Amino acid sequence: MIVIDGQRLDFRDIVSVADGEQVVLSPEALARMEESRRSAEATALQRPVYGRSTGVGANRTVSLAEADGGDSHGLKLLRSHAVDAGKPLERRTVRAMLVVRLSQLAAGASGINPAIAEALAELINSDVVPEVREFGGIGTADLQALSGTALTMLGEREPLGGGVARAFVESWATADALPFLSSSALTIARAVLVHQELSRLLDNAASVAAMSFVAMSGNAETLSPAVAAAADTPAVAQAANAFHGLVQGSGTPARIQDPYCLRTLPQIFGSQWEELASLGSLLGRLVSAGNENPLVHGSPVDGSNDVAHHGLFQMTNLARRIDALQVAVGAACATHLRRIDLLCDPNYTGMHPFLAEDAAGQSGVMMLEYVAAAAAGKIRANAQPTSLQTVVLSLGAEEDASFASLASAQLESTAEALATITAVELVCAARALRLQKRRADEFSSPKLRAMMEAGFTLPSEMGDRDLRRDVERALQLVRAAY
């Protein structure tokens, strides 16, 4: 059971809820939301409050008292904003969105009725998952995804996978409509899930690269403490030290200077780790930040209650951070592919061309280069900055967009492609080391030993054959925790 307190939400907890763990709101979070609700109500008696006493978007100048004689505007807002299109997102992605939104509401800056948050927790725990489709958000709040969630909670929309709709709330007051929608929870949740995947994947990719380094008798001088001390960033120094530890025991180097794909391992991985850490730092704030519009603050007890209308929902920084990580991963593709290429070269491994069984013209792992190159093409295409995109919508009331939602989706695609490249390198490096009669127990690094042992579980048959299952098994290995 994950406790949601509105102060902090660990990424591992988000992953756990995505995978089925249940949640509970802390008493402090409920009290904070109730205080925020009272503050919003008191402020709405004193001044117009966007979405509570006015319409939204281009209708922000319309008074709801004039446009609606009852309290039905909230339902109209939810229904009108719930449209999306494209393929349904995966179950775990939507569950991650739900817990991120619950955490944000628990921060106590939305003015929402705590009963809505409690119903959201019940939705998560019942494993009723709203159907959310891929096209909707543009990086200015995931209005469609959260509107659709609200309709699912009302029992008006079938959940993911079909089945009987179930009502978790009886009605939805206008005062609680926009406060529920005003979030980029889906975009943030997708970024968190892929951040966690990339954290594990890049760590394993470093171990696989170290296997390639060993197989090609790399020169460990490039990873020495002296080089680490002269590095231009702490992340590059960290990477140099990490690789130095990984390749201890690799033996006599074959060259005074290696190709860049071996010599620049600290820069290659250091830059990726650096950008991953920057993204993680930002996401750590966003998953429990009350970036609601309007932002409810103060207390009616001392008369400090008020709201602030703002633009923090514009996920500009998130889009930029993802773009920077995409560029770092994309820039590394050339060296990933080059290591795979050199593993196929007898001049670097001492084996037959393409690590084939013999020199009689067998193709060995030749075609794996093509697979890796196709995956690299996907990564490089994704590395085109999404933060440079924009659009004008809602009769000009919204004249910019971050497209962080697209950035998160593309980062998922990048992670999938990077896993494929890493899996191909593992197949090739493990085969080279096996042919060279190297053993995992030659090395002092537990991480390198674990990855080598994993690689040696791949099929040992060297004759030409279909390598699809080798790659599929290697994909499982490079995604695992060691």
C-alpha positions, 0 to 999 in steps of 0.5 A: 500500500502506497501512502499518498501525502502530497509532499513527495512521491517516489518514482519506484512507488509510481512504478509499483502503482502502475504495476498494480499496487494500491494507494491510500491518502494520508490524513494530512493530505485530506486535511490540506485539500479540505483547507484548500477547498474552503479557501477557494470557496471564500475567494470565489465570493470575493472575485471571479475565479477561472473555471469556477465562476467563469468559462475556460479558454476563449470563454474565460470572460463568460460568467457562469452565473449568466450562462448557466442557471444551475450547477451543470457547467462542470459536467458539460466541461468534462463531457466536452473536453473528454474527446481523444483519438488514436490507439488506447494507451497501456494499462500501466501508463494510465495507472501511473497517470492516476497516481500522479494526479492523486499526488498533485491533488493531495498537495492542496493547491487545487481547491477540489473537494477531497471526496473527489480525490478519495474516489480517485484512490478508490478507482485506482484500488479497484483496478478500473482503468479509464481508456485514454487514447494517444492523441489529445494533449499538447503539453498544456495540461492533459485535459482529454485524459483527465476528462475521460477519467472523470467520465469513467468515475461517473460511470458514463464511459466504459473502462479500458478493455470494455465491461460494465461501467461503474460509478465512483461518484454520483455527481460532479460540481462545477467547482470540482471540474477544472481543478481535476483537469488542470494537470499534465499528469499523463505526460509526467507519468509517461516521462517517469515510467520511461525515466525509470526504464532508461535508468536501468537500461543505460546502466546495463548498456554500460556493462555491455559496452564494457564487454565490447571493450574487453572483447576488443582489448581496449586501452584502459588508460582512457578510463584512468583516474587521471582522465576522470580528474580532468573531465569537463563535467562531474558526470563524465568523471563519474562515467570514467570511474565506473568504466575503469572499475568495470574493465579491471582485469581486461588484459594487455591493450591491443592499441595505444589509442582506441577508436572513439567508440571505446576511447570516449565511453566516459563522454558517451555515457556521462552525457546521457547519465547527466541529462537523465539525472536532470530530467529526474530532478524536474520530474521529482518536483512535478509529481507532487507539485500543485501547479494548478490553474488557478493556484489556491493559496492562503487560508480563510481563517486569517483572511489570506485566502486567494487564487493566482491565475498563471501558466505553470501548466505549460510544460516547457521545461519538461519538453526541454529536458526530454529533448536534451536527453533525446539528443544525448541518446541520439548522439551516442548512436554512432558509437553504439553502432561502431562498436557492433561494427568492430565486433564483426571485424577480425582485426579487433577480435581475432575471430572470423568476420562477423563472428561466424563459425568459420571463414567459409563465407558464413554471415554470422551476426552480419544482419544484426548490424542492420537491425541496430541501424534501423533502431538508431534511425528511430532514435535519431528521428525522435531526437528532433526537438519537440520543444520547437513546435507550437500551435495557436488554439481556442480562438487565439486564447492559447497561442503557444504549446510545449508539446511535452506530451509528444516528447514523453511519447517519443522518449518511450519509443527511444527507450524501446529502440535503445534496448534493441541496440543494446541487445544486439551489442550484447549478442555480439559481445557475448559471442566474441567473448565466448569465442575468445574463451573469456570467463566472467570470473576473470573480472573483479566487477560484480556488474560486469560478471553479472552481465557476462554471465547473462550474455553467456546464457544466450544460445552458443550455436555459432552456425548461421541460423535465425537470430531473432530469438537471440535478440528477444532473449537479449532484450529481456536481459538488458532490461533486467535489474542486476 
